[in-house]
Amino acid sequence: MTKTSDFRLPTSGFTFDLTNCPDLAQTIAVTCAALNVPAKLTGLSTLRIKETDRIAALQNELNKLGYNAEVENDDLIILPSLRTDRHSCESRNLSIKTYNDHRVAMAFAPLALLYPITIENPEVVIKSYPDFWEDLKVVGFSVF
């Protein structure tokens, strides 16, 4: 049995089949992009028929932030990014469109640890986690 503290995210490219847990795809994709870890996430076909097309939403929002995300059929590919200038993000008003999807809002929120972002329509989290923003405040996030 592996302890949580023993888990390490691969630093080189990897492929992960999310057929049995597609709701984790957004969090994994944003994390890989932020850490500049290449990944191919497969088994995502059901994400196209959720509150929004979550595959397209991930690609749109990650690319808007300067990360490198591509879609190949129903797979999301996070490529190495040249995005190294964190200060350019700090000087811009970066806004994440949620597409009225609670999981988009929650997956992108941790990027606020890297630079200031705004989550559009933040109340969408009410669907699955009504206290999400309050809980982030408890652990030190600035939520306005």
Secondary structure, DSSP 4 states (H G I P E B T S, - for coil): ---GGG----SS-EEEE-TT-GGGHHHHHHHHHHHT--EEEE--GGGGGSSS-HHHHHHHHHHHTT-EEEEETTEEEEE------HHHHHTS-EEE--TT-HHHHHHHGGGGGTS-EEESSGGGGGGT-TTHHHHHHHTT----
